Amino acid sequence: MSRIILCGPSCGGKTFISEKLQNAGYKLEVSYTSRPIRKGEKHHKDYIFLSKDEFKCMIEDGEFFEWVEYNGNYYGTGKKQFKKSDIFVWETDGIEHLSPKERKESTIIYVNTPVKIRMNRMYKRGWKSEEIHKRIKTDIEKFKNFKNFDIEIQSFNE
């Protein structure tokens, strides 16, 4: 099986697609984040939730294959997770950590969902207006020149 990397803006449907791929037999190892746990999420199921200090210690100890800072929080894939997993949900910056050989062994899927749909999902999840606008602005900047993908999926379902 080829490694699948899902990449796309916030609330675009990456987790939904990841779950479908897991049901089809692909393996996902949980990655790390320093962001606060959200309602309905579970430690070691959705992410391994760490404090920013714990995350920084892991960076210093060289425990990550890739990591990024996004909107003031850290996200990363441990070296062990990278070896064990078939599916990854990464930021554009994380993709840049792939060696040419690893890139050839990967299928990068860009989940490109319209802003209006993503904003509606954010509102339904209880995000504050200020947070939504900040995230949308960050995503627009991050993905405006994104071309390092193999497949683009445009999601229009609510």
C-alpha positions as CSV (number, residue, x, y, z in Angstrom):
1,M,0.0,0.0,0.0
2,S,1.1,3.5,-0.8
3,R,1.3,6.1,2.0
4,I,-1.6,8.5,1.8
5,I,-1.2,12.1,3.0
6,L,-4.4,14.2,3.3
7,C,-3.8,17.9,3.2
8,G,-6.3,20.8,3.1
9,P,-7.7,23.7,5.0
10,S,-9.5,23.5,8.4
11,C,-12.8,21.7,8.5
12,G,-12.4,20.5,5.0
13,G,-13.2,16.8,5.6
14,K,-9.7,15.3,6.1
15,T,-10.7,13.4,9.3
16,F,-13.8,12.0,7.6
17,I,-11.8,10.7,4.7
18,S,-9.2,9.3,7.0
19,E,-11.9,7.4,8.9
20,K,-13.2,6.0,5.6
21,L,-9.7,4.9,4.6
22,Q,-9.2,3.2,8.0
23,N,-12.4,1.3,7.4
24,A,-10.9,0.1,4.1
25,G,-7.8,-1.3,5.9
26,Y,-5.4,1.6,6.0
27,K,-3.6,2.2,9.3
28,L,-3.5,5.5,11.1
29,E,-1.3,6.2,14.1
30,V,-2.4,9.1,16.2
31,S,-0.2,12.2,15.8
32,Y,0.7,14.9,18.4
33,T,-0.6,18.4,19.1
34,S,-0.2,21.1,21.7
35,R,-3.6,22.6,21.1
36,P,-6.4,22.2,23.7
37,I,-8.6,19.1,23.4
38,R,-12.0,20.0,21.8
39,K,-15.4,18.7,22.9
40,G,-15.8,15.1,21.8
41,E,-12.1,14.4,21.3
42,K,-10.3,11.8,23.2
43,H,-6.6,11.6,24.2
44,H,-4.8,8.9,22.2
45,K,-7.7,8.6,19.8
46,D,-7.8,11.9,18.0
47,Y,-4.4,13.2,19.0
48,I,-1.8,12.7,21.7
49,F,-2.4,16.0,23.5
50,L,0.7,17.6,24.9
51,S,1.6,20.9,26.5
52,K,3.6,23.3,24.4
53,D,6.6,22.6,26.7
54,E,6.3,18.9,26.3
55,F,6.0,19.3,22.5
56,K,9.1,21.5,22.4
57,C,11.1,18.9,24.5
58,M,10.2,16.3,21.9
59,I,11.4,18.6,19.1
60,E,14.7,19.2,20.9
61,D,15.0,15.4,21.4
62,G,14.5,14.8,17.7
63,E,11.4,12.6,18.2
64,F,9.4,14.0,15.2
65,F,9.5,13.1,11.6
66,E,7.8,16.3,10.9
67,W,6.2,19.1,12.9
68,V,4.7,22.5,12.3
69,E,3.4,25.4,14.2
70,Y,0.0,26.4,13.1
71,N,-2.0,29.3,14.6
72,G,0.0,29.2,17.8
73,N,-0.2,25.4,18.3
74,Y,2.2,22.6,17.4
75,Y,1.2,19.5,15.3
76,G,3.6,16.7,14.5
77,T,4.1,13.1,13.4
78,G,6.5,11.1,15.5
79,K,9.2,9.0,13.8
80,K,7.5,5.8,15.1
81,Q,4.1,6.9,13.7
82,F,5.7,7.6,10.3
83,K,7.1,4.1,10.1
84,K,3.8,2.4,11.2
85,S,1.1,4.4,9.5
86,D,-0.5,4.3,6.0
87,I,-2.5,7.5,6.4
88,F,-1.4,11.0,7.5
89,V,-3.2,14.3,7.9
90,W,-0.5,17.0,7.4
91,E,0.0,20.7,6.8
92,T,1.7,21.8,3.7
93,D,4.9,22.4,5.7
94,G,4.9,18.8,6.8
95,I,5.0,17.6,3.2
96,E,8.2,19.4,2.6
97,H,9.9,17.0,5.1
98,L,9.5,14.1,2.7
99,S,12.7,12.9,1.0
100,P,12.4,12.4,-2.8
101,K,12.1,8.6,-2.2
102,E,9.4,9.1,0.5
103,R,7.5,11.5,-1.8
104,K,7.5,8.9,-4.6
105,E,6.0,6.4,-2.1
106,S,3.3,8.8,-1.1
107,T,0.0,9.9,-2.6
108,I,-0.9,13.4,-1.5
109,I,-4.6,14.2,-1.6
110,Y,-5.6,17.9,-1.4
111,V,-9.0,18.1,0.2
112,N,-10.2,21.4,-1.2
113,T,-13.5,22.4,0.3
114,P,-15.1,25.8,-0.4
115,V,-14.8,28.5,2.3
116,K,-18.5,28.8,2.9
117,I,-18.9,25.1,3.7
118,R,-15.9,25.1,6.0
119,M,-17.2,28.2,7.8
120,N,-20.6,26.6,8.3
121,R,-18.9,23.5,9.8
122,M,-16.9,25.7,12.1
123,Y,-20.0,27.5,13.3
124,K,-21.8,24.2,13.9
125,R,-18.8,23.0,16.0
126,G,-19.1,26.0,18.2
127,W,-16.1,28.0,17.0
128,K,-16.1,31.7,17.8
129,S,-16.4,34.1,14.9
130,E,-12.9,35.6,15.6
131,E,-11.3,32.2,15.6
132,I,-13.1,31.3,12.3
133,H,-12.0,34.4,10.5
134,K,-8.4,34.0,11.7
135,R,-8.3,30.3,10.6
136,I,-9.9,31.1,7.2
137,K,-7.3,33.9,6.6
138,T,-4.4,31.6,7.6
139,D,-5.7,28.8,5.3
140,I,-6.1,31.1,2.3
141,E,-2.5,32.2,2.7
142,K,-1.2,28.7,3.3
143,F,-3.0,27.1,0.3
144,K,-2.9,29.9,-2.3
145,N,0.2,28.4,-4.0
146,F,-0.1,24.8,-2.9
147,K,0.7,22.5,-5.8
148,N,2.6,19.6,-4.2
149,F,-0.3,17.1,-4.5
150,D,-1.3,14.2,-6.7
151,I,-5.1,14.2,-6.4
152,E,-7.5,17.1,-5.6
153,I,-10.9,16.3,-4.0
154,Q,-13.4,19.1,-3.9
155,S,-15.9,18.4,-1.1
156,F,-19.3,20.1,-1.3
157,N,-21.3,18.1,1.2
158,E,-22.4,19.8,4.5
